[in-house]
Amino acid sequence: MTSRTPIRDRDRDRGRGRGRGRHHNRRAARPAVLAVLAAAAVLLSGCSASDGGHDRSSGTAQEGGRGSRGGNPAPAPAQGEPGTADRADGKAQGEDDGRRTEAPPADYLSTFALDVDTASWGYARRTLADGNLPDPRTVRPEEFVNSFRQDYRQPDGNGFSVTVDGARTDAADWSLMRVGLATRAGLGHDRRPPAALTFVVDISGSMAEPGRLDLVRKSLDLMTDRLRGDDSVAVVAFSGEAQTRLPMTRLDGNRKRVHEVVDRLRPTDSTNVEAGVTRGYDIAVEGRRAGATNRVVLLSDALANTGTTSADALLERIDGARRDHGITLFGVGVGSDYNDAFMERLVDKGDGHTVYVSDEEEARRVFCDELPAQVELRARDAKAQVSFDPRNVERFRLIGYDNRRVADDSFRDDSVDGGEVGPGHTVTALYAVRLRPGASGHVATATVRWLDPDGRSPHEESGRVEASALTGAGWEQAAPRFQVTVAAAYLASSLRERGGGWEAVPGAVGLGRLSEITARLAERTEDPEVRQLSEAVRDARRLLS
């Protein structure tokens, strides 16, 4: 991936008619395979885990946004002078500083497809723990931010709640604004729809490395035990060619058979991802069950070296199965070295998610606690649009989501692909916002639009934030979960800056100070995942010193 800034020319996006604008060719190797496995685990694990629009008033980082219900569509951008560049250093976008040449944005809208991937964080954390710095191209700040538990209010019905809050940074006139979306918890293990899952397992020679195929086998065994008797699974293994090791089979009375198939998976030679994915989708279509969640789960390091090694040849097959049969693709990445860009393109086309799993404990957490809800679905083609008020906002910048941008005028085009979100999920977007001197009143309104999973009817919900929420206390005095969000973004920023073409998030603190803050947060929250964040900051500080 070529290094670049995260701000994109909005006029250019409109001209291309882009939907879910993901430039996969610009993304470096990513643990998409792990993401698939994680998603698969969710589907397999059976662990327990509205229409109309809300318009909630502004909230501080200490208090989530609140408000009243209403059926109004997302507001159009306020009238006023056009937005200036999203520059942390105050220069107009387009000034030649050796990094940027884009023209200023034409409006005060920011639109993106929702993303619940976490693979980038998982891979970066493992890489840092191993004593190495991750490739900057694999660092996606939105996946760092979305890897930690939030405390957003859940909606009363299906759909989303919207919380918008913020806090000051130490950078003059710059604040951080958090847009938080949450879905209602799932029906539970016994009440969810049945699942029909096709596992496509990489057994190539590279999967012999500890932490790859051995971890895949353990994960599949775990998921097999967690699934219900009325769930079905199929297993396809691939190396130089693909083989169906287990046709679509109901688990009731057949768990032993599934375990035997999984336990016989052994690494062989080359990696023909094309053969594996093609056979996997053939089996998934053949074994498709009406009324069930039908998914292909790809578990691989994606280091394709045989057959078609370009994702392009597989995209049409994946997209056709998604469009014609509702079969989605999930990627689970494993291994210290894997082809992130290749897997990312496959999973995105399959309307799936990616996770990274590096050890058995992490696999158990993903498959037992986080992923079971994925058997259900709360929203299809979900997109968010944030409208900034130019009377109070001088500049704004969405942190990350580089490959999730959507053309602003495609927000209400329901034929444009968005993100799929399951029950009990939260989605967070962090913005750097530079307010005008003396700003007061309305700053931004965030609207989420999605399609009902069954009837595909569109729904929207909104939340808003006032200037007072962004100019009060500093972020280090905000609520703990807001601080965790900011700390994750600042860590991602420090890792991305090494590649050039990436501007630091405004107000970023040094890794020494960030280490102190995250250590305090880990102790205060008693959250193991925040402890992992603290350890990753400490490792990054040591490696970058």
C-alpha positions, 0 to 999 in steps of 0.5 A: 500500500502506498502511504497516504493521508486519510483525507480524501477528495470528496468531489472525486468520490462523487465523480466515481459514484463510489459506494463503499469506497474501499481501496483494497489495493492500498491496504497492506497485508491484513489479518483478514483470515483471522477476521473470518475465523472470528466471525465464524466463531461467532456464528459457531459458538452459540454462547449467549451473548427500530425503526424511526429516528432518534434525535438526541441532544448533545452529550459530554464525554462524561454523559452520553447524548440523549434526546427525543424520537422523530422520523426526520431524515438526516439533516442536510449540511448547514448553509455557510462557507465551504469547509476548509481542509482537514489539516491538523497543522492549520494549512489549507488542504492542497498546499504543497507540503510534499504530502498533500495535493487534494482540493478542499472538501466541498461541504461539511458532510462525512459519510462512511460504511459501518465497520466492526473489523478488529483484525488490525488491532489484533495483529499489531498487538501480537507484532508488538508483543513479539518485539517488532513494529507493525507495517504502518500500512496494516495499521487501521485506526478505526479497528484499534478504536473498535476493539474495546468495549463501550458503554453506549445505551442500547436501543429499545428495539431493532436498529441503533442508538446514537451517542455523540460526545466529545472533549478538548485536546491540548492542541489549540482549538482542536477537540475530539468528537466520538460518534457511538452506535449500538445495537440491541443484544441478541436473542440468545443461543436457544432462540437465534436462527440456525446456522449453515456454515462452510469452513474453508481451511487453509492446509498449505505448508505455511500453515504448519507454523505454530499458531496457524493450523493448530489454532484453527483446529482448536477453534473449529473443535471449540465451535463444533461443541458450541453449535446447536444440534440444528446447526449445519457445518461443511468443511473444505480443505485446500492447499494446491487443490481443494477437497470437500472433507465434509459435506453440509451436515447437521450436527445433531448426532454427528459431532464426533464425525465433525471432530474427526474431520477437523483433527485429520487436517494436516499441512501439505504444500502450496496455497491455492486460495482460488480453489478453496474459495471456489469449492467452498462457495459451491458447497455453501450454495449446494447446502444452503438452508432457507431461514438459516444464517448461511456463511462461508468462513475462511481460515487462512494466512492468505499467502496464495502462491498457486492458481489465481493469486489475485483477488479479482478473479474471485470477487464475482463469485463471492459477490454473486453468492452474496447477492443471489443466495445471501451467503456472506464471507467471514475471514479469520487471519492467523500467523505472523505473516499473511496477505492482508490485502488479498484477504481484505478484498475477498471479505469485503466483497462478501459483506463480511468481517475480519478478526485476528486470533493469535492464541487459544485464549483469544480464540476462546474469547472471540468464539465464545463471548464476541461472535455468537451474536453474528448468527443473527443480524440487526442491520444490512448496508448500514452507513453513517453520515455526519453533518457539521455546522460550518458556523461553528466548525472550521475543520474536521477529520475522520480518524481512519475509515480510509477504505470505508468512505462513501460518496456523500450523495450515496448515503440514502442510495440503498443499492450502495453497499454498506456494513452488516452489523449483528446484535450487541455490537458497537461501532465508534467513529472518532473525529478531530474537530477544530471549532471556530473562535467563540463557537456555541450551539450546534456542532454536528448531527450524526445519522445512521441509515440501515436496512431491516435484515428481513424486509430490507425496509430503510430506517434512520436514527440521529444524534447531535452534539453541542459546542459545550460538549467539546470545549469543557474538560480535557479528554484525560478527565473524560469518562474512562471509555472515552479515554480508552477510545482516544488512547487507542487512536493515539497509539494507532496514529503513532504507529501509522506516522512512521510510514509517512503521509499520515498526520498525527491525530491533533493533541496526540501525547507522547508514548511515555505519557500515553503509557501512564494514562493507559496503565491508570485506565487498566487499573481503573476499568479492571478490563483485560483488554484495556490491560492489553492496550497498556502493554501494547503502548509500553511495547511501542514506546520501547521499540520506537525509543 
